Amino acid sequence: MIKHARRLFLALGLAATTALTAIATPASAQIPYFQNLLAASQTKYAAIVVDAKSGEILYAKHADSPRYPASITKIMTLYLTFEALASGKLHLDDRVMVSPHAAAQAPTKLGVRAGDSVSVEDAMDGMATKSANDMAVAMSEKLGGTESRFAALMTLRAQELGMQNTHFVNASGLPDSRQLTTARDIAILSRAVMRDYPQYYKLFSMQEFRFRGQTIANHNHLLGRMPGVDGLKTGFTNASGFNLAVSAVRENRRLIAVVMGGPTTAQRDQNAEDLLLTGFDVMRRRANGEKIVVAQNMFEPTELNGPVVRPPTEQGDGEQDQLKIELTGAPAAKAGKIAIASGRERGGEPAKVTKAKWAVQVGEFRSKTDAHRQIALVEKKFAEHVDGARGAAEKQGRNYKAVFTGLTEADARDACHAMKAKRLACMVIEPA
């Protein structure tokens, strides 16, 4: 484990030594595993969800693909700042001089003039909340002499932490094609901040701070909106898309989610929130003894260019937990059976006993509205396979299963085969 008070200025030739083993394991080796709904054409999107305590990967999508970090870079800038504070090389009331180079950085920034100075504390607050580029550069010059030398130290520290696919060339995250990372590496960094410098992690939970008469709000909109969220950092450039590293705690369980390349702020935030909610649900159900894997409803309309977002609440359901992710039971020799026939048809007449008593489940949702939407989509896209079957939203516990009943075994298996060929998750259900 990296010691809390390492010396900042290690020789640049020092070999990388420490990795977060659980996170650094390739995503393909991690189970259970779930994916978020994402159009195949989206090239910027990447995401990962990690159990902060164990390092287990709960979700991975393009987690090792190179991405531009944008202002999430400042987590590393702050990590090295925390390191200097912990080692005594830096103090919160020390002054940070703003050079012409720092003052000339593009917004967002605090706008401190060249030749002026701010306290270390204010500089950190500006980076964590407003994502101030001028403060990032000023701090890099104070700690590294020059921004380029500090960026080399950032890259070195990244390698030591196990961030194998990360390279920094500046302290702010402003556009540079050489500055690259991955969703997995950002998760490693986020976990390292919490582990190595818990005394400073609370900086990321500030919803606002006061600076020279101004109240500056945090760019992380999940703070104060989603219960349990207490950090970390947002980022955006035209090349990167909308990025977010976020952590939350519920029932003494902490998760870290990283979403990169979101098409909008709102969709990025919704995506991250849904991933966290699903991850917490998985962990809760595991703690209660359930053996579950996390699968997804993989139906991805081709016209979408990014993560599928929740249905608008004005369409009849105001639940905030309208997840586009499906929790299913662990694979077994036989799929879980459900009662299909009630024994009577409408009108009170005895139901006819037929062989058409098989079913196909096409999703499980938090709201009845979402289940009915899925049924409608399947009816539209796979009409020839579910013709004559009855689509219904069947309540089970807190969730609703979207199920087509009244199929023969052959029809049910053919329908599910056709759906899987189009990347729609489904499950054939035998008669009770």
N, C-alpha and C positions, 0 to 999 in steps of 0.2 A: 504494500500500500504506500502511496505517496505520503511522505511525512507532511504534517500541517505547516511546518515552518522551514521549508526548504530555502536555500539561498537562491536569490533571483538570478544572479548572473553566473550560471553554469557555463562551462566551456562549450562552445557551439559544437564541438566534436563529440560530446558525450553521447554514448549509445542510448537508444530508447530502452527503458527497462521495465516499465510497469504497464499492464493492460487490465482493463476490466473484463475478465475472462468471459463472464456470462454474456455481456453485451457484444463482445468482439467476435463471438462465434457466428459463423455465417448464418443468415436468416433461414436458409434451407434446412439447417440442422435443428432449428428451434421448433418445438411443438409444445402445446397447441398453438395455432396460428390463425389469424383472421385477416381478411382483406376488406378494404372500404370500397364502396361502389365508385368506379372511376372509368371514364371513357378510355378506351385503348389508345386513342389518338393523343391523349394528354402526355406531353413529354417533360413538363416541368415538375409535375407532382411527384412527391415522395413522402413517405410517412413511416413512423415506427411508434409503438407503445411498449414501455418497459416497466416492469416491477422494480421500483427504485431500491427495494431492500435486497432482492435476490439477483437482480439483473436479468431475469427471464424475459425473453421477447414474447409479447402477447400478440403483436401485430407487426407486419412488415410489408411494405410495398415500395419497391425500388429503393430499399433502405441503403444499399451500397452504391447507388448510381451517383456520379458527381453532380453537385448542385452548387449554385452560388449562395453563400450564407447571408449576404446583405448584412443588416445590422445585428443579426444574431452573433456576428463576429465579436461584438462587445462583451459577450459572456466571457470570452477568453481574455480580453483586455482587462475586465474586472477580476477575473481569476488571478492574473498576475499582480493586480493591485492588492487583492486580499492577501496574496503570498507575501508581498512586501510589508504590509501592515502586520501580519502575524510574526514575521521575522524581526520586526523592530526597525527595519530600514525606512519605514514610512509611518507617519502619524496622521490622524484625521484632521488635525488643525494645521498641518504643513501647507505651504502655499504652492500652487501649481501655476507657473508662468505660462501665459498664452503667447506663443510666438506668431510672427506673421504667417507662417505656414499653417499653424493651427487655426488662426482667425480666418484664413482664406478658404476653409473647407466649405463645401456646399451644405445647404440645409438638409436635415434639421440640425439646429445648433442653438446654443444659449446666446450667441451673438456677442461674446465678450471681446473687446477690442484688443488688438496686438499691444503687448506691453503691460496689460492689466493682468491680474492674477485672481485665482479663486482658491478656496480651501480644497483639500483632498476630498472632504466629505461632500461638498457641493459638486465637485467634478463627478464623483461617483453617482450622486443622485441624478445629475443631468444625463449621464449615460444610461442609467437604469430606467428612467421614466420617459424623458423626451428623446432618448437615443441621440444625444448631442454629439455630432461628429467633431466639433471643435474641442470638446472635452476629452474625447478618446485620443485625439492626436496630441493634445497638450500633455495628457498623462503618459502617453507612450514616450514622448520626448523627455519627460522627467525621469522615467524609470530606465529607459534604454539609451538615452543620449540623442538618438535620432529615431524617427518612425520606422525606417527600414531595418535598423538593428533590433528594435523592439519586435517587429514582425518576425524576424528570424528566431527570437526567443519564443514567440507565440507558437511558431511551427515546431520548435524543439519540444516545448512543453506538450503540445498536442501529441507528438510521437510518444512521449513518455507515458501519457495517459492511455495510449492504445488507439488514438485517432489516426489510423493508418492511412486514410485517404484524404487528409486535410493539409492544405498549404495556405499560409497567410502571407500577404504582401503589404497589408496596411492594417491599422488598428481600428478602423471605423466600420468597414464593410462597404464603403463606397465602391462603385463599379470598377472591377479590374478582372479581366478574363483569367488571370493566373490565380485568383483567390477562390479556392474550391474546397468543398467539404461534402459530407453525406449526412443523411438523416441519422444513421447509426452513430456517426462520430459526434454529432450534436447531442445525442442522448448520453453518450459517454461523458461528454463535457458537463452536461447538466447534472448528471449524477455525481461527478467529481466535485463540483461546487458544493453540493449539499453535504457530501461526505467529508471533505477536507476543511471547509470553512463554514460550518453551520452558524457560527457567530455573525457572519456577514450575509448569509443567504437571505435574511429578512429584507435586505435592501430591495430585492426583486418584488416584494409584496406591497411596496409603497404605491398607493393609488394616485398620489399627487405630492408635490413638494413646493415650498416657497423659495423663490430666488429673486432677490432684489426687487421686491414688491410685486412680483408676478406669481400666480399660482399655475403650476405646470402639471398637466395630467399625464398619467401613464398611458402608453399606447396599447398596453395589453388589456383589451376590453373584457376579458373573462374574469379579471380581478373584480370582485364585488358583484359579479353577475352569476357566476357559477359557484355554488357552495363548495368550499374546500380548496379552490384554486389560490395559490399563494406565490406565484412566479411563473415564468422567468422573463422571456424576451421575444419581441416581435422583430420583423425585418421586411424590407421591401426595396427592390429596384425593378426596373422594367425587365431586366434579364432574368431575375430570380423569381418573380412573382411574389405572392404574399406568404411570408414564412412566419412560423410561430413555434417556439419551444415553451411548453407549459407543464406545470406540475400541480397536482392536487392530492389532498389527503381526505380519506373517508374511512371511518371505523378503524383507525390506526393503520391503514394501508395507504401507501403512497405510490402513485403512478406518474410516469413522465411520458408525455406525448410530444412528438415533433412532426409538424406538418409543413412541407415545403412546396412552393409553387402553386399555392391556391390562386384561383382566378380573381377573387375579390376578398376584401377583408371579412365580410360577413360569411362567405362560404368557407373560408379558412377557419374562422372561429367556430362555426357550426360543426365542421368536420372534426376539429379537435375535441369539442365538447362531446360529440357523439361517440368518438373513440374512447374517451375517458369514461363516459357513462357505461359503455359496454364492458370495458375492462374491469371496472368496479363490480359490475354485475357478475362477471365470470369469477372474480376472486371471492365474492360473497358466497356464490353457489358452491364453489370448491370447498370453502370453509365449512359448509353445511353437509359435506360428504358427497356431493354430486361429482360424478366423473363426466366432465363436459369438454367438448371442443367448441371452438368458435368458428362458425362458418358464415358465409354471407350469401345474401341473395345477389347473384352475380349478373342479373339482367341489367345490361348497360345500353340504354338507347344510344344509337350511333350519333345522334345529333348533339349530344352533350360533349363539352370539352372541359372536363374537370369533374371533381367529386359531385355526385348527386346530392342535392340539398334536400332538406326536409320540405314537406308540403306546406304551403302557406296556411297559417292557422285560420284564416277567414274561410277556408274550404270546409269548415265544419268540425274541426278538432283542434282544441287549444293546448293539447299536451305538449310540454317541452321535450319529452323523452321520445319523440317520434323517430326512433333510430332506423337507419337503413341497413342495419346489420342484424343477422339472425343468429340466435343462440340455439344450438341443437344438442341433443343427447350424444354421448360418445358412440362411435360406431360399434355395432354388435352384429351377431349372426343374423338376427332378424330385426327389422325396424320396429319401433314401438307401435303397438296395436292401438287403434282407437275404435270406439263403437260408431258404426256408420248408419246402420238401419235402426230406426226407432221401434220397429215392429208394427207400425200403423202408418198408412198414408193419409193424406188429407181426406176428411170426410169420415174418418173413423173406421174405414174398411181395413181388414188385415192386409199387410204388405205382401206382395207376391215374392216368393222365394225364387231368386234368380242367381245366376253366376256373376252378374254384374255388380259385385259388392266390393270390388277393390277401389283404392283411392290413391291420389297423388297429392302430396303436400308440396306447396310451392313457396313457402315462406312462413316466418313467425314474426309477429310485430307487436309493438307496445300498444298500438291503437287499432280499433276496429276499422277506422277509416282507411288506414294504410293497408290493412289486409284486403279490404274490398278493392282498393286501387290495384293491388297486385293481381287479384282475380280478374279485373277488367283488362289489365295488360296481357295476361296469359290468354284470355279469351280472344283478344284481338290478334296476338302474334301466333298463337297455336290453335286457331279455331278448328282446323281439321282433326286435331288430336284430342280435343276435349269436347267435341260436338256431342251433345246428348248427355254429358256429365253435368252434375250440379256443383257450382262453385259456392262455397260458404266460408264465413269467418267463424271458426269454432273457438270459443273461449276456453283457455286452459291456464289456470292460475291467474297471473297478471297479464298474460299475453294472449294474442289471437293468432291462431293458425289459419293460413289460407289453404283450403283443401278442396280438391275436386273429387266428388264421390260418384258412385254408380258406374264404374268402369269394370270391364272384364280384366282378368290378369294380363292378357296379351295387350289389350289397349292401354292399360296403365303403364306397363313396361315400355311399350312403344312411345307413349307420350313423354315419359320421363327421359328416355333416350334422346328424343328429338330436342327436348329442352336443354339437356346437358350439352348437346352439340352446339347450342347457341349460347352456352355459358350461363344458363339459368339453373341455379341449384334446385334440386327437387328430391323427393323421397317417395318411393312406392310403399304403400301401406296395405298389408294383408287384411282380409276380413277378420273380425273378432271371433 
